Amino acid sequence: AAYLMAVLAGNDSPSAADIKKILDSVESEFDETIASKLVSELEGKTVHEMIAEGKEKLKSFGGGGGGGAVAVGGGAAAGGGAADTAAPAEQKAAVVEEEEEEDM
């Protein structure tokens, strides 16, 4: 992420020192070995090329995400039911508040 932040800031080929500076600014841990390996593997490549290559590789995985959507959908339905039962109570509270205001 720090590498990409440096690129977005205009540094087309960030060094390990650039990554360290970004991570130090947010008091995050920095591993020189990992940063140096990342920089050496990305040397001579642009981030845009790497993202394009990654997208092509992801296409070979197929859809496969349907299971998660079903679980999320079920949770949303259950949550919607809870909101429906809470709504009448809120309406009753609003009516009581209106009646109290009229009494004043």
N, C-alpha and C positions, 0 to 999 in steps of 0.2 A: 504494500500500500504506500509506503514511504517513497519507493522508487517511482510509482505512478504520480504521486504528488509532486515530485521534483520535475517530472516530465511535463505535467500540467502547468507548472510554474515557468516553463520555457527552457529547461535544461534537457536537451535531447538525449544525452548519455550521462546520467548521474553516476558518480563514483560512490564507493563505500563510505567515504567521508561525508558526502552529501546526505546519504541515507542516515548516517549517525547523527548529523546535525538536526535533521527532522525529528528523529526519534528522541533525541535528548531534549528537544523543545517541549515535548509532551511527557517528559520523565518516563519514557518507556525503555524496556530492556533492548540492548543492542548486542548482536552476536557478529563479530568481525568475520568469522569463517563463513557464515551463511550469507552475509552481505557481499563478501568478496566473490563467493561462488555465483551468486545471482548476477552480479555485474559482469563477471567473465562469460557467463552463459548468454547474456543479452548483448554482449559486445558486437557491434556491427549490425545490429538489428534495430528496427524501430518498434515502438510499442504498437503502432497500428498493424504492422506485419504480424506481430506475435498474437494480437487479438484475433486477426483474420484467420491465422492458422488454428488457433484454439476453437474458433467457431466451426471450422471445417471438421475438426476432430469430434466435437460435440454432436454434430449431425449423425455420426455413425452410431451413437447410442440409442437413437430412436426416441419415441414419445415417453413411454415408461413412467410418467409422473401422475397417472390417473389415480393411483391409490391414495395419495396425499390429498387430492382435491375432494374425494368422497368424505374423508375424515373431517376436513374443514367444513364441508357443506353440512354435515350432520351436526357439528358443533354450532354452526350458525343458526340452524333451525331450532335447536334447543334454546339458544340464547334469545331468539325471537319470541319464543313462548314465554319466557320469563319477563320480557319487556311488556308483553300483552297483559299479564296479570298485574304488573306494577302500574300500568297506565290508569285503570279505574281508581286506584287509591290516590293517585296524583290529582285526578279530576275531582274527587270528593274533597280533597284538601283545598283545592282552588275554590270550590263552592263555599266551603266553610269560611275561608278568608274573605270572600266577597260579602257574605252575610255579616261578618263582623265589621267590615268597613261601612256597610249600610246602617248598622246600629249606631255608629258614632255620629 
